[in-house]
Amino acid sequence: ALNHCHSERLISMPTLNSVGGPKVQCQNCSTRCISMKLYCLMLFGLTMTTVSGYRQSAMPFLRRDSHSVRQTYLAWPFKVRNAGPMMTASVQPDSVLQVWREAGMSQRQASTVWAKRPAGRLPTAERQQALVSWMQAHVLDGAEEPARLTFLTLSGAPRLLLRAGRRFPELQRSFEAVRAALGALSPKQLAYSVAHSPSLLLLPPESVHETQRWLRGTAGLSAFELLAVLGAAPELLLARLDDLQAVADLLRERLGIDGGRLRRIVNLAPSTLLTTVDAIEGKLDFLREELGCDEELVAKLVTRNAKLLISPVSVLRE
């Protein structure tokens, strides 16, 4: 062992003995310093560290006391295995289900939300309780059925469960931006709008502001009209700006509708901007081919009755 070594320079390069076992020798006295057993312990420590997946520094410098060396490398892999900031127990389903039951959900509703939970480690049951309490006190406070709306919100946007942890302030900022954009709604209307479109709570505030700027710039809406339009169609906040622009471009290129006439259409039927380009083209073709309307007449019909663009073709035929 190492106690046999009388040199201050401990270890030379390892060599192989006649039976193939590793041998580390002193530079002066050529005495075997580390046995096969100790060498295997060192390899075992390195293997366990790699499997555990933690980044650790290189193995500590080999000490001269053989007993200390053995104690160090026997304990080292298990110390590494138990280290790390994320080695906490997973959230228990029973505790989270109990939180949702206490919030008014039925057992079936709570199980449905749990089955839809996103992948990854959920925040603790205490954080989930804080999330539900905040939702019912601030987001759904005007609702007559907060438990049912809580279920609709969490089942419709399960990623909200992940916002109960460190990203909870981000969730609060998103809600504040959405509430300001939907300022024309009463607390009750806001609660039902969020419950039926819970992805609104996942929108970054910057996305909400970009949609507002687009509506004011392209459609020419005033501040009052903007509140009314978003109140009538909150889903506009979830739409991609490219899709909204495609509808505006279609109306301008095919019918010459822009400026004041586009503003009128958006005010009368905000959902027009949520209709796909293909669907609008199908209705325009119906008005032109089956009813014999030219482009100028179609533009007048659409401007005066904007709901033509959001009505199914079967309804238009009747």
Residue pairs with C-beta under 8 A, 6 or more apart in sequence:
1 33
1 34
1 35
1 66
2 10
2 33
2 34
2 62
2 63
2 64
2 65
2 66
2 69
3 64
3 65
3 66
4 29
4 31
4 33
5 26
5 29
5 31
5 33
5 64
6 26
6 28
6 29
7 26
7 27
7 28
7 29
9 26
9 27
9 28
10 26
10 33
10 62
10 64
11 24
11 25
11 26
11 27
11 33
11 34
11 62
12 24
12 25
12 26
12 27
14 22
14 23
14 24
15 22
15 23
15 24
15 25
16 22
16 23
17 23
21 36
22 34
22 36
22 39
23 32
23 34
24 32
24 33
24 34
24 39
25 31
25 32
25 33
26 33
38 66
38 69
38 70
38 73
41 70
41 73
41 74
42 59
42 73
44 73
44 77
45 59
45 73
45 76
45 77
46 59
47 77
48 77
48 78
48 80
48 81
49 56
49 76
49 77
49 80
52 77
52 80
52 81
54 80
54 81
54 83
54 84
56 80
59 73
59 76
60 72
60 76
62 69
63 69
63 72
86 121
90 121
91 121
91 122
91 123
91 124
91 125
91 128
92 125
93 114
95 125
96 114
96 122
96 125
96 128
97 107
97 110
97 111
97 114
98 125
99 125
99 128
99 129
99 132
100 109
100 110
100 113
100 128
100 132
100 150
100 154
101 107
101 110
102 129
103 132
103 133
103 136
103 147
103 150
104 146
104 147
104 148
104 150
105 113
105 147
105 150
105 151
109 151
109 155
112 151
112 155
113 151
113 154
113 155
113 158
113 161
116 155
116 158
117 158
117 161
118 158
118 159
118 161
118 162
120 162
122 128
122 161
122 162
122 164
123 131
123 161
123 162
123 164
123 165
127 164
127 165
127 168
128 161
128 164
130 164
130 168
131 160
131 161
131 163
131 164
131 168
131 171
132 150
134 168
134 172
135 150
135 153
136 146
136 150
138 175
139 153
139 175
139 190
139 191
139 194
139 201
140 146
140 149
140 150
140 153
140 191
140 194
140 195
141 187
141 191
142 186
142 187
142 188
142 189
142 190
142 191
143 149
143 188
143 191
143 192
143 195
144 188
146 191
149 191
149 192
149 195
152 195
152 196
152 198
153 160
153 194
153 195
153 198
153 201
154 160
154 161
154 198
156 195
156 196
156 197
156 198
156 199
157 198
157 199
157 201
157 202
159 202
160 171
160 198
160 201
160 202
163 170
163 171
163 201
163 202
171 201
173 205
174 200
174 201
174 202
174 203
174 204
174 205
174 208
175 201
176 205
177 203
177 205
177 208
177 209
178 194
178 200
178 201
178 203
178 208
178 234
178 237
179 190
181 208
181 211
181 212
181 227
181 230
181 237
182 190
182 193
182 227
182 230
182 231
182 234
183 227
183 231
184 227
184 228
184 230
184 231
185 193
185 231
189 231
193 200
193 234
194 200
194 201
197 234
197 235
197 238
199 238
200 234
200 237
200 238
203 237
203 238
207 237
208 237
210 241
211 236
211 237
211 239
211 241
211 244
212 226
212 230
214 241
214 244
214 245
215 221
215 226
215 229
215 230
215 236
215 266
216 222
216 223
216 226
218 244
218 245
218 248
218 262
219 229
219 248
219 262
219 263
219 266
220 259
220 260
220 262
220 263
221 229
221 263
221 266
221 267
225 263
225 267
228 267
229 236
229 266
229 267
229 270
230 236
230 237
230 270
232 270
232 271
233 270
233 271
233 273
233 274
235 274
236 244
236 270
236 273
236 274
239 273
239 274
243 276
244 273
246 277
247 272
247 273
247 275
247 277
247 280
248 258
248 262
248 273
250 277
250 280
250 281
251 257
251 258
251 262
251 265
251 280
251 302
252 258
252 262
254 281
254 284
254 295
255 284
255 295
255 298
255 299
255 302
256 295
256 299
257 265
257 299
257 302
257 303
261 299
261 303
264 303
264 306
265 272
265 302
265 303
265 306
265 309
266 272
266 273
268 306
268 307
269 306
269 307
269 309
269 310
271 310
272 280
272 306
272 309
272 310
275 309
275 310
280 309
282 313
283 308
283 309
283 311
283 313
283 316
284 298
286 313
286 316
286 317
287 293
287 298
287 301
287 308
287 316
288 294
288 295
288 298
290 317
293 301
301 308
302 308
302 309
308 316
